[in-house]
Amino acid sequence: MYRELTISSGVPAHKLRKAFRDGKLSLTAAELQGSGAKLHLHPESHEKVLKAMKAGRGVRLHITRHEINPSSPDAA
């Protein structure tokens, strides 16, 4: 059901911790263009992000704890 999205690994850790705690995540256009970190987003949120990327702007998302997928060395 969730769709995977790759974002910049340069997203500050405090921003992800805050999103994990309160469910709100703001990503800049630069953070959307990077690679290295992954989020699993609800299809509606994924479409919202793709639209923002196409327009070259940032996006604010309301996400759940399950949508933040921390990278781990064991992940394949």
PQR file of N, CA, C, O and H, with PARSE charges and radii, in Angstrom:
ATOM      1  N   MET A   1       0.812  -1.183   0.000 -0.4000 1.5000
ATOM      2  CA  MET A   1       0.000   0.000   0.000 -0.0000 2.0000
ATOM      3  C   MET A   1       0.863   1.258   0.000  0.5500 1.7000
ATOM      4  O   MET A   1       0.604   2.182  -0.771 -0.5500 1.4000
ATOM      5  N   TYR A   2       1.889   1.307   0.855 -0.4000 1.5000
ATOM      6  CA  TYR A   2       2.746   2.487   0.910 -0.0000 2.0000
ATOM      7  C   TYR A   2       3.675   2.524  -0.294  0.5500 1.7000
ATOM      8  O   TYR A   2       4.068   1.486  -0.826 -0.5500 1.4000
ATOM      9  H   TYR A   2       2.100   0.557   1.482  0.4000 1.0000
ATOM     10  N   ARG A   3       4.020   3.737  -0.714 -0.4000 1.5000
ATOM     11  CA  ARG A   3       4.939   3.916  -1.832 -0.0000 2.0000
ATOM     12  C   ARG A   3       6.242   4.486  -1.308  0.5500 1.7000
ATOM     13  O   ARG A   3       6.249   5.363  -0.445 -0.5500 1.4000
ATOM     14  H   ARG A   3       3.701   4.580  -0.282  0.4000 1.0000
ATOM     15  N   GLU A   4       7.339   3.980  -1.837 -0.4000 1.5000
ATOM     16  CA  GLU A   4       8.659   4.394  -1.373 -0.0000 2.0000
ATOM     17  C   GLU A   4       9.098   5.678  -2.069  0.5500 1.7000
ATOM     18  O   GLU A   4       8.897   5.853  -3.271 -0.5500 1.4000
ATOM     19  H   GLU A   4       7.333   3.267  -2.538  0.4000 1.0000
ATOM     20  N   LEU A   5       9.698   6.567  -1.292 -0.4000 1.5000
ATOM     21  CA  LEU A   5      10.211   7.828  -1.809 -0.0000 2.0000
ATOM     22  C   LEU A   5      11.618   8.021  -1.268  0.5500 1.7000
ATOM     23  O   LEU A   5      11.852   7.868  -0.069 -0.5500 1.4000
ATOM     24  H   LEU A   5       9.861   6.425  -0.315  0.4000 1.0000
ATOM     25  N   THR A   6      12.560   8.355  -2.151 -0.4000 1.5000
ATOM     26  CA  THR A   6      13.928   8.623  -1.740 -0.0000 2.0000
ATOM     27  C   THR A   6      14.108  10.122  -1.583  0.5500 1.7000
ATOM     28  O   THR A   6      13.791  10.897  -2.486 -0.5500 1.4000
ATOM     29  H   THR A   6      12.370   8.479  -3.125  0.4000 1.0000
ATOM     30  N   ILE A   7      14.621  10.523  -0.424 -0.4000 1.5000
ATOM     31  CA  ILE A   7      14.885  11.936  -0.153 -0.0000 2.0000
ATOM     32  C   ILE A   7      16.352  12.091   0.230  0.5500 1.7000
ATOM     33  O   ILE A   7      17.072  11.103   0.367 -0.5500 1.4000
ATOM     34  H   ILE A   7      14.879   9.894   0.310  0.4000 1.0000
ATOM     35  N   SER A   8      16.781  13.309   0.398 -0.4000 1.5000
ATOM     36  CA  SER A   8      18.164  13.602   0.749 -0.0000 2.0000
ATOM     37  C   SER A   8      18.536  13.001   2.101  0.5500 1.7000
ATOM     38  O   SER A   8      17.747  13.021   3.046 -0.5500 1.4000
ATOM     39  H   SER A   8      16.196  14.112   0.287  0.4000 1.0000
ATOM     40  N   SER A   9      19.740  12.472   2.171 -0.4000 1.5000
ATOM     41  CA  SER A   9      20.226  11.980   3.461 -0.0000 2.0000
ATOM     42  C   SER A   9      20.650  13.148   4.341  0.5500 1.7000
ATOM     43  O   SER A   9      20.978  12.957   5.512 -0.5500 1.4000
ATOM     44  H   SER A   9      20.380  12.455   1.403  0.4000 1.0000
ATOM     45  N   GLY A  10      20.647  14.359   3.784 -0.4000 1.5000
ATOM     46  CA  GLY A  10      21.016  15.555   4.526 -0.0000 2.0000
ATOM     47  C   GLY A  10      19.875  16.163   5.325  0.5500 1.7000
ATOM     48  O   GLY A  10      20.036  17.235   5.908 -0.5500 1.4000
ATOM     49  H   GLY A  10      20.381  14.514   2.832  0.4000 1.0000
ATOM     50  N   VAL A  11      18.726  15.499   5.363 -0.4000 1.5000
ATOM     51  CA  VAL A  11      17.610  15.994   6.173 -0.0000 2.0000
ATOM     52  C   VAL A  11      18.042  15.898   7.631  0.5500 1.7000
ATOM     53  O   VAL A  11      18.423  14.821   8.090 -0.5500 1.4000
ATOM     54  H   VAL A  11      18.596  14.628   4.889  0.4000 1.0000
ATOM     55  N   PRO A  12      17.990  17.009   8.365 -0.5600 1.5000
ATOM     56  CA  PRO A  12      18.449  16.978   9.762  0.2800 2.0000
ATOM     57  C   PRO A  12      17.699  15.941  10.601  0.5500 1.7000
ATOM     58  O   PRO A  12      16.490  15.758  10.457 -0.5500 1.4000
ATOM     59  N   ALA A  13      18.436  15.278  11.466 -0.4000 1.5000
ATOM     60  CA  ALA A  13      17.848  14.242  12.320 -0.0000 2.0000
ATOM     61  C   ALA A  13      16.753  14.813  13.212  0.5500 1.7000
ATOM     62  O   ALA A  13      15.755  14.143  13.477 -0.5500 1.4000
ATOM     63  H   ALA A  13      19.418  15.426  11.582  0.4000 1.0000
ATOM     64  N   HIS A  14      16.934  16.049  13.678 -0.4000 1.5000
ATOM     65  CA  HIS A  14      15.912  16.639  14.554 -0.0000 2.0000
ATOM     66  C   HIS A  14      14.595  16.833  13.817  0.5500 1.7000
ATOM     67  O   HIS A  14      13.528  16.787  14.429 -0.5500 1.4000
ATOM     68  H   HIS A  14      17.744  16.594  13.463  0.4000 1.0000
ATOM     69  N   LYS A  15      14.661  17.049  12.516 -0.4000 1.5000
ATOM     70  CA  LYS A  15      13.440  17.209  11.721 -0.0000 2.0000
ATOM     71  C   LYS A  15      12.676  15.886  11.642  0.5500 1.7000
ATOM     72  O   LYS A  15      11.448  15.867  11.728 -0.5500 1.4000
ATOM     73  H   LYS A  15      15.528  17.087  12.019  0.4000 1.0000
ATOM     74  N   LEU A  16      13.406  14.787  11.479 -0.4000 1.5000
ATOM     75  CA  LEU A  16      12.765  13.472  11.421 -0.0000 2.0000
ATOM     76  C   LEU A  16      12.239  13.046  12.791  0.5500 1.7000
ATOM     77  O   LEU A  16      11.176  12.433  12.891 -0.5500 1.4000
ATOM     78  H   LEU A  16      14.403  14.803  11.409  0.4000 1.0000
ATOM     79  N   ARG A  17      12.991  13.374  13.851 -0.4000 1.5000
ATOM     80  CA  ARG A  17      12.508  13.059  15.202 -0.0000 2.0000
ATOM     81  C   ARG A  17      11.219  13.809  15.499  0.5500 1.7000
ATOM     82  O   ARG A  17      10.289  13.254  16.085 -0.5500 1.4000
ATOM     83  H   ARG A  17      13.855  13.872  13.770  0.4000 1.0000
ATOM     84  N   LYS A  18      11.166  15.081  15.092 -0.4000 1.5000
ATOM     85  CA  LYS A  18       9.968  15.887  15.310 -0.0000 2.0000
ATOM     86  C   LYS A  18       8.794  15.300  14.522  0.5500 1.7000
ATOM     87  O   LYS A  18       7.675  15.233  15.031 -0.5500 1.4000
ATOM     88  H   LYS A  18      11.921  15.532  14.617  0.4000 1.0000
ATOM     89  N   ALA A  19       9.049  14.880  13.291 -0.4000 1.5000
ATOM     90  CA  ALA A  19       7.997  14.275  12.475 -0.0000 2.0000
ATOM     91  C   ALA A  19       7.507  12.980  13.113  0.5500 1.7000
ATOM     92  O   ALA A  19       6.311  12.689  13.096 -0.5500 1.4000
ATOM     93  H   ALA A  19       9.958  14.934  12.878  0.4000 1.0000
ATOM     94  N   PHE A  20       8.422  12.211  13.671 -0.4000 1.5000
ATOM     95  CA  PHE A  20       8.056  10.962  14.338 -0.0000 2.0000
ATOM     96  C   PHE A  20       7.162  11.242  15.541  0.5500 1.7000
ATOM     97  O   PHE A  20       6.232  10.489  15.829 -0.5500 1.4000
ATOM     98  H   PHE A  20       9.394  12.448  13.685  0.4000 1.0000
ATOM     99  N   ARG A  21       7.461  12.343  16.242 -0.4000 1.5000
ATOM    100  CA  ARG A  21       6.731  12.698  17.457 -0.0000 2.0000
ATOM    101  C   ARG A  21       5.365  13.317  17.157  0.5500 1.7000
ATOM    102  O   ARG A  21       4.364  12.919  17.754 -0.5500 1.4000
ATOM    103  H   ARG A  21       8.217  12.954  16.008  0.4000 1.0000
ATOM    104  N   ASP A  22       5.311  14.293  16.230 -0.4000 1.5000
ATOM    105  CA  ASP A  22       4.047  15.015  16.029 -0.0000 2.0000
ATOM    106  C   ASP A  22       3.368  14.776  14.682  0.5500 1.7000
ATOM    107  O   ASP A  22       2.265  15.277  14.460 -0.5500 1.4000
ATOM    108  H   ASP A  22       6.124  14.616  15.744  0.4000 1.0000
ATOM    109  N   GLY A  23       3.995  14.026  13.780 -0.4000 1.5000
ATOM    110  CA  GLY A  23       3.344  13.669  12.525 -0.0000 2.0000
ATOM    111  C   GLY A  23       3.397  14.722  11.437  0.5500 1.7000
ATOM    112  O   GLY A  23       2.710  14.589  10.424 -0.5500 1.4000
ATOM    113  H   GLY A  23       4.891  13.619  13.960  0.4000 1.0000
ATOM    114  N   LYS A  24       4.200  15.776  11.619 -0.4000 1.5000
ATOM    115  CA  LYS A  24       4.303  16.831  10.607 -0.0000 2.0000
ATOM    116  C   LYS A  24       5.733  16.884  10.092  0.5500 1.7000
ATOM    117  O   LYS A  24       6.683  16.947  10.873 -0.5500 1.4000
ATOM    118  H   LYS A  24       4.758  15.884  12.442  0.4000 1.0000
ATOM    119  N   LEU A  25       5.877  16.859   8.774 -0.4000 1.5000
ATOM    120  CA  LEU A  25       7.201  16.883   8.160 -0.0000 2.0000
ATOM    121  C   LEU A  25       7.214  17.892   7.029  0.5500 1.7000
ATOM    122  O   LEU A  25       6.391  17.821   6.116 -0.5500 1.4000
ATOM    123  H   LEU A  25       5.106  16.808   8.140  0.4000 1.0000
ATOM    124  N   SER A  26       8.145  18.830   7.086 -0.4000 1.5000
ATOM    125  CA  SER A  26       8.348  19.800   6.011 -0.0000 2.0000
ATOM    126  C   SER A  26       9.652  19.464   5.315  0.5500 1.7000
ATOM    127  O   SER A  26      10.686  19.304   5.963 -0.5500 1.4000
ATOM    128  H   SER A  26       8.814  18.887   7.827  0.4000 1.0000
ATOM    129  N   LEU A  27       9.604  19.358   4.006 -0.4000 1.5000
ATOM    130  CA  LEU A  27      10.792  19.075   3.220 -0.0000 2.0000
ATOM    131  C   LEU A  27      10.984  20.185   2.198  0.5500 1.7000
ATOM    132  O   LEU A  27      10.036  20.586   1.523 -0.5500 1.4000
ATOM    133  H   LEU A  27       8.763  19.488   3.480  0.4000 1.0000
ATOM    134  N   THR A  28      12.211  20.680   2.086 -0.4000 1.5000
ATOM    135  CA  THR A  28      12.517  21.717   1.106 -0.0000 2.0000
ATOM    136  C   THR A  28      12.697  21.074  -0.264  0.5500 1.7000
ATOM    137  O   THR A  28      12.803  19.853  -0.378 -0.5500 1.4000
ATOM    138  H   THR A  28      12.981  20.355   2.634  0.4000 1.0000
ATOM    139  N   ALA A  29      12.731  21.900  -1.293 -0.4000 1.5000
ATOM    140  CA  ALA A  29      12.936  21.396  -2.647 -0.0000 2.0000
ATOM    141  C   ALA A  29      14.279  20.676  -2.742  0.5500 1.7000
ATOM    142  O   ALA A  29      14.379  19.645  -3.408 -0.5500 1.4000
ATOM    143  H   ALA A  29      12.645  22.892  -1.200  0.4000 1.0000
ATOM    144  N   ALA A  30      15.310  21.203  -2.088 -0.4000 1.5000
ATOM    145  CA  ALA A  30      16.635  20.575  -2.121 -0.0000 2.0000
ATOM    146  C   ALA A  30      16.616  19.206  -1.443  0.5500 1.7000
ATOM    147  O   ALA A  30      17.261  18.271  -1.916 -0.5500 1.4000
ATOM    148  H   ALA A  30      15.229  22.040  -1.548  0.4000 1.0000
ATOM    149  N   GLU A  31      15.887  19.087  -0.348 -0.4000 1.5000
ATOM    150  CA  GLU A  31      15.800  17.804   0.357 -0.0000 2.0000
ATOM    151  C   GLU A  31      15.047  16.769  -0.472  0.5500 1.7000
ATOM    152  O   GLU A  31      15.326  15.575  -0.371 -0.5500 1.4000
ATOM    153  H   GLU A  31      15.363  19.847   0.036  0.4000 1.0000
ATOM    154  N   LEU A  32      14.111  17.209  -1.277 -0.4000 1.5000
ATOM    155  CA  LEU A  32      13.366  16.282  -2.131 -0.0000 2.0000
ATOM    156  C   LEU A  32      14.209  15.786  -3.300  0.5500 1.7000
ATOM    157  O   LEU A  32      13.960  14.698  -3.820 -0.5500 1.4000
ATOM    158  H   LEU A  32      13.885  18.179  -1.359  0.4000 1.0000
ATOM    159  N   GLN A  33      15.201  16.562  -3.719 -0.4000 1.5000
ATOM    160  CA  GLN A  33      16.016  16.201  -4.877 -0.0000 2.0000
ATOM    161  C   GLN A  33      17.159  15.257  -4.534  0.5500 1.7000
ATOM    162  O   GLN A  33      17.736  14.647  -5.434 -0.5500 1.4000
ATOM    163  H   GLN A  33      15.404  17.446  -3.297  0.4000 1.0000
ATOM    164  N   GLY A  34      17.496  15.122  -3.272 -0.4000 1.5000
ATOM    165  CA  GLY A  34      18.629  14.302  -2.873 -0.0000 2.0000
ATOM    166  C   GLY A  34      18.325  12.818  -2.873  0.5500 1.7000
ATOM    167  O   GLY A  34      17.267  12.377  -3.322 -0.5500 1.4000
ATOM    168  H   GLY A  34      17.026  15.617  -2.541  0.4000 1.0000
ATOM    169  N   SER A  35      19.283  12.057  -2.356 -0.4000 1.5000
ATOM    170  CA  SER A  35      19.095  10.613  -2.228 -0.0000 2.0000
ATOM    171  C   SER A  35      19.814  10.137  -0.972  0.5500 1.7000
ATOM    172  O   SER A  35      20.667  10.841  -0.432 -0.5500 1.4000
ATOM    173  H   SER A  35      20.143  12.415  -1.991  0.4000 1.0000
ATOM    174  N   GLY A  36      19.474   8.967  -0.521 -0.4000 1.5000
ATOM    175  CA  GLY A  36      20.144   8.391   0.631 -0.0000 2.0000
ATOM    176  C   GLY A  36      19.217   7.970   1.749  0.5500 1.7000
ATOM    177  O   GLY A  36      19.555   7.063   2.509 -0.5500 1.4000
ATOM    178  H   GLY A  36      18.781   8.395  -0.959  0.4000 1.0000
ATOM    179  N   ALA A  37      18.062   8.598   1.875 -0.4000 1.5000
ATOM    180  CA  ALA A  37      17.103   8.231   2.922 -0.0000 2.0000
ATOM    181  C   ALA A  37      15.784   7.863   2.251  0.5500 1.7000
ATOM    182  O   ALA A  37      15.460   8.365   1.175 -0.5500 1.4000
ATOM    183  H   ALA A  37      17.788   9.335   1.257  0.4000 1.0000
ATOM    184  N   LYS A  38      15.036   6.987   2.895 -0.4000 1.5000
ATOM    185  CA  LYS A  38      13.777   6.530   2.306 -0.0000 2.0000
ATOM    186  C   LYS A  38      12.614   6.754   3.250  0.5500 1.7000
ATOM    187  O   LYS A  38      12.727   6.581   4.463 -0.5500 1.4000
ATOM    188  H   LYS A  38      15.300   6.578   3.769  0.4000 1.0000
ATOM    189  N   LEU A  39      11.497   7.144   2.665 -0.4000 1.5000
ATOM    190  CA  LEU A  39      10.232   7.238   3.386 -0.0000 2.0000
ATOM    191  C   LEU A  39       9.239   6.343   2.673  0.5500 1.7000
ATOM    192  O   LEU A  39       9.289   6.206   1.451 -0.5500 1.4000
ATOM    193  H   LEU A  39      11.406   7.285   1.679  0.4000 1.0000
ATOM    194  N   HIS A  40       8.347   5.739   3.419 -0.4000 1.5000
ATOM    195  CA  HIS A  40       7.250   4.981   2.830 -0.0000 2.0000
ATOM    196  C   HIS A  40       5.999   5.796   3.081  0.5500 1.7000
ATOM    197  O   HIS A  40       5.554   5.933   4.221 -0.5500 1.4000
ATOM    198  H   HIS A  40       8.307   5.850   4.412  0.4000 1.0000
ATOM    199  N   LEU A  41       5.429   6.340   2.010 -0.4000 1.5000
ATOM    200  CA  LEU A  41       4.317   7.275   2.129 -0.0000 2.0000
ATOM    201  C   LEU A  41       3.007   6.683   1.646  0.5500 1.7000
ATOM    202  O   LEU A  41       2.974   5.820   0.768 -0.5500 1.4000
ATOM    203  H   LEU A  41       5.790   6.230   1.084  0.4000 1.0000
ATOM    204  N   HIS A  42       1.940   7.165   2.237 -0.4000 1.5000
ATOM    205  CA  HIS A  42       0.596   6.851   1.772 -0.0000 2.0000
ATOM    206  C   HIS A  42       0.493   7.361   0.333  0.5500 1.7000
ATOM    207  O   HIS A  42       1.103   8.382   0.015 -0.5500 1.4000
ATOM    208  H   HIS A  42       1.967   7.866   2.950  0.4000 1.0000
ATOM    209  N   PRO A  43      -0.247   6.697  -0.540 -0.5600 1.5000
ATOM    210  CA  PRO A  43      -0.339   7.119  -1.937  0.2800 2.0000
ATOM    211  C   PRO A  43      -0.718   8.595  -2.134  0.5500 1.7000
ATOM    212  O   PRO A  43      -0.205   9.239  -3.049 -0.5500 1.4000
ATOM    213  N   GLU A  44      -1.593   9.134  -1.304 -0.4000 1.5000
ATOM    214  CA  GLU A  44      -1.969  10.544  -1.447 -0.0000 2.0000
ATOM    215  C   GLU A  44      -0.797  11.463  -1.117  0.5500 1.7000
ATOM    216  O   GLU A  44      -0.579  12.462  -1.802 -0.5500 1.4000
ATOM    217  H   GLU A  44      -2.010   8.611  -0.560  0.4000 1.0000
ATOM    218  N   SER A  45      -0.048  11.132  -0.078 -0.4000 1.5000
ATOM    219  CA  SER A  45       1.129  11.927   0.282 -0.0000 2.0000
ATOM    220  C   SER A  45       2.194  11.813  -0.796  0.5500 1.7000
ATOM    221  O   SER A  45       2.869  12.792  -1.116 -0.5500 1.4000
ATOM    222  H   SER A  45      -0.226  10.321   0.479  0.4000 1.0000
ATOM    223  N   HIS A  46       2.345  10.622  -1.355 -0.4000 1.5000
ATOM    224  CA  HIS A  46       3.326  10.398  -2.414 -0.0000 2.0000
ATOM    225  C   HIS A  46       3.006  11.272  -3.623  0.5500 1.7000
ATOM    226  O   HIS A  46       3.905  11.884  -4.200 -0.5500 1.4000
ATOM    227  H   HIS A  46       1.797   9.827  -1.095  0.4000 1.0000
ATOM    228  N   GLU A  47       1.748  11.334  -4.004 -0.4000 1.5000
ATOM    229  CA  GLU A  47       1.337  12.178  -5.134 -0.0000 2.0000
ATOM    230  C   GLU A  47       1.606  13.651  -4.839  0.5500 1.7000
ATOM    231  O   GLU A  47       2.030  14.398  -5.722 -0.5500 1.4000
ATOM    232  H   GLU A  47       1.018  10.837  -3.535  0.4000 1.0000
ATOM    233  N   LYS A  48       1.363  14.063  -3.610 -0.4000 1.5000
ATOM    234  CA  LYS A  48       1.609  15.448  -3.198 -0.0000 2.0000
ATOM    235  C   LYS A  48       3.096  15.787  -3.334  0.5500 1.7000
ATOM    236  O   LYS A  48       3.451  16.871  -3.797 -0.5500 1.4000
ATOM    237  H   LYS A  48       1.019  13.456  -2.893  0.4000 1.0000
ATOM    238  N   VAL A  49       3.955  14.858  -2.930 -0.4000 1.5000
ATOM    239  CA  VAL A  49       5.397  15.072  -3.031 -0.0000 2.0000
ATOM    240  C   VAL A  49       5.831  15.136  -4.490  0.5500 1.7000
ATOM    241  O   VAL A  49       6.622  16.004  -4.861 -0.5500 1.4000
ATOM    242  H   VAL A  49       3.667  13.978  -2.554  0.4000 1.0000
ATOM    243  N   LEU A  50       5.330  14.238  -5.313 -0.4000 1.5000
ATOM    244  CA  LEU A  50       5.698  14.244  -6.729 -0.0000 2.0000
ATOM    245  C   LEU A  50       5.292  15.548  -7.403  0.5500 1.7000
ATOM    246  O   LEU A  50       6.027  16.079  -8.235 -0.5500 1.4000
ATOM    247  H   LEU A  50       4.688  13.533  -5.012  0.4000 1.0000
ATOM    248  N   LYS A  51       4.134  16.054  -7.045 -0.4000 1.5000
ATOM    249  CA  LYS A  51       3.653  17.323  -7.586 -0.0000 2.0000
ATOM    250  C   LYS A  51       4.583  18.470  -7.172  0.5500 1.7000
ATOM    251  O   LYS A  51       4.907  19.335  -7.985 -0.5500 1.4000
ATOM    252  H   LYS A  51       3.537  15.623  -6.368  0.4000 1.0000
ATOM    253  N   ALA A  52       5.006  18.470  -5.916 -0.4000 1.5000
ATOM    254  CA  ALA A  52       5.919  19.501  -5.417 -0.0000 2.0000
ATOM    255  C   ALA A  52       7.282  19.400  -6.102  0.5500 1.7000
ATOM    256  O   ALA A  52       7.881  20.417  -6.452 -0.5500 1.4000
ATOM    257  H   ALA A  52       4.743  17.767  -5.255  0.4000 1.0000
ATOM    258  N   MET A  53       7.768  18.179  -6.292 -0.4000 1.5000
ATOM    259  CA  MET A  53       9.055  17.987  -6.963 -0.0000 2.0000
ATOM    260  C   MET A  53       8.997  18.511  -8.389  0.5500 1.7000
ATOM    261  O   MET A  53       9.931  19.164  -8.855 -0.5500 1.4000
ATOM    262  H   MET A  53       7.281  17.352  -6.008  0.4000 1.0000
ATOM    263  N   LYS A  54       7.918  18.229  -9.071 -0.4000 1.5000
ATOM    264  CA  LYS A  54       7.756  18.675 -10.450 -0.0000 2.0000
ATOM    265  C   LYS A  54       7.735  20.200 -10.532  0.5500 1.7000
ATOM    266  O   LYS A  54       8.260  20.778 -11.483 -0.5500 1.4000
ATOM    267  H   LYS A  54       7.159  17.698  -8.693  0.4000 1.0000
ATOM    268  N   ALA A  55       7.128  20.853  -9.537 -0.4000 1.5000
ATOM    269  CA  ALA A  55       7.039  22.312  -9.507 -0.0000 2.0000
ATOM    270  C   ALA A  55       8.306  22.953  -8.936  0.5500 1.7000
ATOM    271  O   ALA A  55       8.447  24.176  -8.978 -0.5500 1.4000
ATOM    272  H   ALA A  55       6.701  20.384  -8.764  0.4000 1.0000
ATOM    273  N   GLY A  56       9.226  22.148  -8.404 -0.4000 1.5000
ATOM    274  CA  GLY A  56      10.465  22.671  -7.852 -0.0000 2.0000
ATOM    275  C   GLY A  56      10.288  23.384  -6.523  0.5500 1.7000
ATOM    276  O   GLY A  56      10.981  24.360  -6.234 -0.5500 1.4000
ATOM    277  H   GLY A  56       9.111  21.155  -8.369  0.4000 1.0000
ATOM    278  N   ARG A  57       9.361  22.894  -5.723 -0.4000 1.5000
ATOM    279  CA  ARG A  57       9.126  23.523  -4.419 -0.0000 2.0000
ATOM    280  C   ARG A  57       9.113  22.465  -3.323  0.5500 1.7000
ATOM    281  O   ARG A  57       9.131  21.264  -3.594 -0.5500 1.4000
ATOM    282  H   ARG A  57       8.798  22.102  -5.958  0.4000 1.0000
ATOM    283  N   GLY A  58       9.081  22.935  -2.087 -0.4000 1.5000
ATOM    284  CA  GLY A  58       9.024  22.042  -0.938 -0.0000 2.0000
ATOM    285  C   GLY A  58       7.603  21.592  -0.672  0.5500 1.7000
ATOM    286  O   GLY A  58       6.674  21.951  -1.395 -0.5500 1.4000
ATOM    287  H   GLY A  58       9.066  23.910  -1.867  0.4000 1.0000
ATOM    288  N   VAL A  59       7.449  20.793   0.386 -0.4000 1.5000
ATOM    289  CA  VAL A  59       6.133  20.242   0.706 -0.0000 2.0000
ATOM    290  C   VAL A  59       6.023  20.018   2.212  0.5500 1.7000
ATOM    291  O   VAL A  59       7.015  19.741   2.886 -0.5500 1.4000
ATOM    292  H   VAL A  59       8.204  20.501   0.973  0.4000 1.0000
ATOM    293  N   ARG A  60       4.809  20.142   2.720 -0.4000 1.5000
ATOM    294  CA  ARG A  60       4.516  19.812   4.123 -0.0000 2.0000
ATOM    295  C   ARG A  60       3.629  18.585   4.127  0.5500 1.7000
ATOM    296  O   ARG A  60       2.615  18.534   3.430 -0.5500 1.4000
ATOM    297  H   ARG A  60       4.004  20.367   2.171  0.4000 1.0000
ATOM    298  N   LEU A  61       4.019  17.596   4.917 -0.4000 1.5000
ATOM    299  CA  LEU A  61       3.279  16.338   4.967 -0.0000 2.0000
ATOM    300  C   LEU A  61       2.809  16.032   6.378  0.5500 1.7000
ATOM    301  O   LEU A  61       3.460  16.392   7.358 -0.5500 1.4000
ATOM    302  H   LEU A  61       4.842  17.638   5.483  0.4000 1.0000
ATOM    303  N   HIS A  62       1.689  15.375   6.462 -0.4000 1.5000
ATOM    304  CA  HIS A  62       1.210  14.797   7.712 -0.0000 2.0000
ATOM    305  C   HIS A  62       1.413  13.300   7.557  0.5500 1.7000
ATOM    306  O   HIS A  62       0.785  12.661   6.712 -0.5500 1.4000
ATOM    307  H   HIS A  62       1.160  15.082   5.665  0.4000 1.0000
ATOM    308  N   ILE A  63       2.295  12.747   8.377 -0.4000 1.5000
ATOM    309  CA  ILE A  63       2.659  11.344   8.228 -0.0000 2.0000
ATOM    310  C   ILE A  63       2.489  10.601   9.544  0.5500 1.7000
ATOM    311  O   ILE A  63       2.355  11.205  10.608 -0.5500 1.4000
ATOM    312  H   ILE A  63       2.805  13.266   9.063  0.4000 1.0000
ATOM    313  N   THR A  64       2.496   9.276   9.446 -0.4000 1.5000
ATOM    314  CA  THR A  64       2.417   8.429  10.636 -0.0000 2.0000
ATOM    315  C   THR A  64       3.812   7.911  10.970  0.5500 1.7000
ATOM    316  O   THR A  64       4.737   8.034  10.167 -0.5500 1.4000
ATOM    317  H   THR A  64       2.605   8.785   8.581  0.4000 1.0000
ATOM    318  N   ARG A  65       3.954   7.343  12.137 -0.4000 1.5000
ATOM    319  CA  ARG A  65       5.244   6.795  12.561 -0.0000 2.0000
ATOM    320  C   ARG A  65       5.716   5.685  11.630  0.5500 1.7000
ATOM    321  O   ARG A  65       6.920   5.490  11.459 -0.5500 1.4000
ATOM    322  H   ARG A  65       3.202   7.243  12.789  0.4000 1.0000
ATOM    323  N   HIS A  66       4.795   4.967  11.037 -0.4000 1.5000
ATOM    324  CA  HIS A  66       5.140   3.838  10.178 -0.0000 2.0000
ATOM    325  C   HIS A  66       5.718   4.282   8.846  0.5500 1.7000
ATOM    326  O   HIS A  66       6.333   3.482   8.141 -0.5500 1.4000
ATOM    327  H   HIS A  66       3.817   5.125  11.176  0.4000 1.0000
ATOM    328  N   GLU A  67       5.527   5.546   8.495 -0.4000 1.5000
ATOM    329  CA  GLU A  67       6.018   6.032   7.211 -0.0000 2.0000
ATOM    330  C   GLU A  67       7.483   6.447   7.258  0.5500 1.7000
ATOM    331  O   GLU A  67       8.097   6.651   6.210 -0.5500 1.4000
ATOM    332  H   GLU A  67       5.028   6.195   9.068  0.4000 1.0000
ATOM    333  N   ILE A  68       8.051   6.575   8.450 -0.4000 1.5000
ATOM    334  CA  ILE A  68       9.467   6.901   8.570 -0.0000 2.0000
ATOM    335  C   ILE A  68      10.222   5.593   8.705  0.5500 1.7000
ATOM    336  O   ILE A  68      10.037   4.857   9.674 -0.5500 1.4000
ATOM    337  H   ILE A  68       7.552   6.410   9.301  0.4000 1.0000
ATOM    338  N   ASN A  69      11.077   5.303   7.726 -0.4000 1.5000
ATOM    339  CA  ASN A  69      11.828   4.050   7.706 -0.0000 2.0000
ATOM    340  C   ASN A  69      13.295   4.361   7.963  0.5500 1.7000
ATOM    341  O   ASN A  69      14.008   4.748   7.037 -0.5500 1.4000
ATOM    342  H   ASN A  69      11.227   5.901   6.939  0.4000 1.0000
ATOM    343  N   PRO A  70      13.762   4.202   9.193 -0.5600 1.5000
ATOM    344  CA  PRO A  70      15.168   4.500   9.469  0.2800 2.0000
ATOM    345  C   PRO A  70      16.081   3.534   8.725  0.5500 1.7000
ATOM    346  O   PRO A  70      15.830   2.329   8.691 -0.5500 1.4000
ATOM    347  N   SER A  71      17.133   4.068   8.136 -0.4000 1.5000
ATOM    348  CA  SER A  71      18.095   3.220   7.434 -0.0000 2.0000
ATOM    349  C   SER A  71      18.909   2.443   8.452  0.5500 1.7000
ATOM    350  O   SER A  71      19.326   2.979   9.478 -0.5500 1.4000
ATOM    351  H   SER A  71      17.337   5.047   8.164  0.4000 1.0000
ATOM    352  N   SER A  72      19.122   1.196   8.156 -0.4000 1.5000
ATOM    353  CA  SER A  72      19.943   0.374   9.045 -0.0000 2.0000
ATOM    354  C   SER A  72      20.909  -0.440   8.201  0.5500 1.7000
ATOM    355  O   SER A  72      20.606  -0.732   7.044 -0.5500 1.4000
ATOM    356  H   SER A  72      18.783   0.760   7.322  0.4000 1.0000
ATOM    357  N   PRO A  73      22.060  -0.814   8.739 -0.5600 1.5000
ATOM    358  CA  PRO A  73      23.029  -1.597   7.980  0.2800 2.0000
ATOM    359  C   PRO A  73      22.494  -2.963   7.577  0.5500 1.7000
ATOM    360  O   PRO A  73      22.974  -3.554   6.609 -0.5500 1.4000
ATOM    361  N   ASP A  74      21.509  -3.471   8.307 -0.4000 1.5000
ATOM    362  CA  ASP A  74      20.968  -4.794   8.002 -0.0000 2.0000
ATOM    363  C   ASP A  74      19.926  -4.766   6.895  0.5500 1.7000
ATOM    364  O   ASP A  74      19.526  -5.816   6.393 -0.5500 1.4000
ATOM    365  H   ASP A  74      21.119  -2.991   9.093  0.4000 1.0000
ATOM    366  N   ALA A  75      19.479  -3.565   6.508 -0.4000 1.5000
ATOM    367  CA  ALA A  75      18.437  -3.460   5.480 -0.0000 2.0000
ATOM    368  C   ALA A  75      18.999  -3.911   4.144  0.5500 1.7000
ATOM    369  O   ALA A  75      20.113  -3.542   3.772 -0.5500 1.4000
ATOM    370  H   ALA A  75      19.804  -2.712   6.916  0.4000 1.0000
ATOM    371  N   ALA A  76      18.233  -4.703   3.431 -0.4000 1.5000
ATOM    372  CA  ALA A  76      18.699  -5.215   2.139 -0.0000 2.0000
ATOM    373  C   ALA A  76      17.972  -4.548   1.007  0.5500 1.7000
ATOM    374  O   ALA A  76      18.231  -4.851  -0.157 -0.5500 1.4000
ATOM    375  H   ALA A  76      17.328  -5.003   3.733  0.4000 1.0000
TER
END
